[in-house]
Amino acid sequence: MAKETTHGTLRQRADEIKPYRCKNLIAVLENPNNIRNIGTVIRNVNALGVEKTYIVDSRGGLPDDWEEMRERKSLNKSSVSAIKWSFVRRFDSTEACLEHLEKNRYVSVVTSPHVKGKTNVVLHEGDYTQTRLAVWFGNEARGISNLAVEKSEMCVSIPMFGIIESLNLGTTTGIVLYEITKQRRIYQSQYKRAGKKRPIKPKD
């Protein structure tokens, strides 16, 4: 009985937050090294209402099957069970992930320091209300790949004012996705209100 009550409470919570989730927003992790970082990001994604997580996993460390991924103890623990309530898909390569996103008309932006020849924006100054948006986060050591940068619409940076000008993957995704989901929720809310005011066309 206790299990049923808990499950029912979680299902009720899922129904309550559904209107606040950010539709057509994907967080993309490009070849992350640390399984704990992956879990932390999935936790951030779930908590902030991002619709999906895509993981480029060139080394083949994660299973293709989503159900199998959900049962991984390491991901379950590090994501605090958020993996069970999140859509996660893996890709063998950056090329495959980009092809899938482009086919489905997603605009990609990457988190990266200033890149010559690209549109570069500070996080809070960017516009993230594109209809379909994929936000890329690079490898913990190497950062984002040249290919992902090349295919992106812009490079987004977090302003930093300390001696150490770097953040770990979990912190970076939390900060960036907070700003992006905040913008998109406001936009979605305004769009819905505007939609309700549109006159109903008379039938012929």
N, C-alpha and C positions, 0 to 999 in steps of 0.2 A: 504493500500500500504506500509506503514511504517513497519508493522509487517512482510510482505512478504520480504521486503528488508533486515530486520534484520535477519530473518530466513535464507535467501539466503546467507548472509555474514557468518553466523555461519556454515552453511553447507559447504561453500567454505573453511573455516578455517579447518573444520574437515577433508576434503579431502587433504588439504595441509600438515597436520601433520601426516597423516596416515602412511607414510613410517618411521616415527621416533618413533612410538609407540613400546613398548617392548612386543613382542609376548610371550605368554606362561609364563607370570609373574603375580603372584597373591599376593596381600597383604591380610593377614588374621588377623582380629581383634578377639581376644578371650574374649568374655564377657565384652565388654566395658560398663562402667556405665553411662557415660554422653553423651546425644544425640548431644551436641555441639561438643564434641570430634570426634564423628563418622562423622559429617559433615565436620570437618576440615580435617580429614584423607581422605575422599572422594575427597575433593578439592585438597589435595596433590597428591593423586593417579592420578587424571585427569590431573593436571598440569605437572606432571613428566612423563606421558606416560605409566603408569602401565596399563596392560590390564584389570584386574578385581579386585574387592574387595569382599572377603568372610567375613561374620560376624557370629561368633558363638554367638548365642543369647539364652542362656538356660532359661532365664526368659520370653521369648516370648514377648518382648516389641516392636518388629518390625514385620510388615506384611510379609507373605511369598511371596506375589505377588509383582513382581518388579515394575509394573506400579503403584500400590498403594503406594509403598515405595517412588517412584519418586514424588508423589503428596503430601507427608507429608510436611507441611509448615516448621516444625522445621528442617528437613533435607535440604529442599530447601534453607532456609535462611542461615543456618550454613555452607553449602557447596558452597554458592554463586552460586546456580543453577547447580553446577557440577554434582549433582545427576542425572540430566536430560540427561547428556552425558556420563554416566558411567554405567558399568555393575556391579550390586551389588546382591549378593545372600546370604541368611541367612541359618544357620543350627541350629538345636535344641541342638546339643552337639558337643564337641570336637571330640568325637569318630566318629560321623557321617561325620564331615568335613574331618578328616584324612582318613577315609575309601574312601570317594569320591576322594581325592587327590591321594591316593595310587592306586586306580583303574585306574586313568588316568595318572599314571606314573610320578607324580610330586615329586620332592625332596623338603623336608621341611627344613628350617633353622629358628631358633628362635632368637629373640633379648633378650639377657639375660646376666647378669654378669657371671663370671667364674663358671662353674659347674664341679665338680670333676667327672672324668671318661668320659667326653665328649670332642670332639674336640672344642677348644675355640679359636676364632680369633678376633683380633681387626678389626673394620669395614673396614678400607682402605687396610688391608692386606689380605682380603679374596678374593676368586674367586667365582663370581656369574654368570658364563656363562653356567650353566647347561641348558640342553635343555628345561626343564620344572621346574620352581622354584616357590615355595610358601614361602613367608616371613611372619613369625608369630610375632604378637605384643600382649603382655599380658594385663591383666586388670590393670587399673590405680593404684589400691591399692595393689593387690596381685601379680601382675606380671604374668608371663607365667606359665601354669600348668605343673606338673610333667609329665603328659602323652605326652603333646606336645614336651617337652624337650626330653623325651625318644625316640620319633619317629623321631626326627630331625637328620639331618646329622651333624650339628654343631651349636654352640652358638656364636652369634655375639654381640660384645659390642662396645659402643661408648667411646673413650678415653675422660676422663674429668679431669680437673685440678683445680676445684674450691672447696670451702668448702662444698657446696651442690653438691652431686654427684648423681643427678637425674634430669630428664627432663620430661615434660608432654608428653602425647601421640601424640599430634599434632606435636610438635617439633621433637620428636624421629622418627616418621615416615618420616618427611620431610628430616632429615639428612640421615637416613639409605637408603631410597628409592632413594635419589639423587645419592649416590655412586653406588648403584646397577644398576639403569637405565643408568648411565653414562657408566659403564662397558659393559652392554648388548648392548647399541647402537653402541659402538665401535666394539664389536664382530660381531654384525649383519652387520655392514657396511663392515668389512673385509671379512666376509663370502660371501656377495653379490658380492664384487669385484673379489674374488677368483672364484666364480661360473661363472662369465662372461668370465673368461679366460680359462675355461675348454673346451677342444676340443669337437666338435660335432662328435658323432660316426657316421660313414657312414652307410647307410641303406644296409641291406642284399640284 
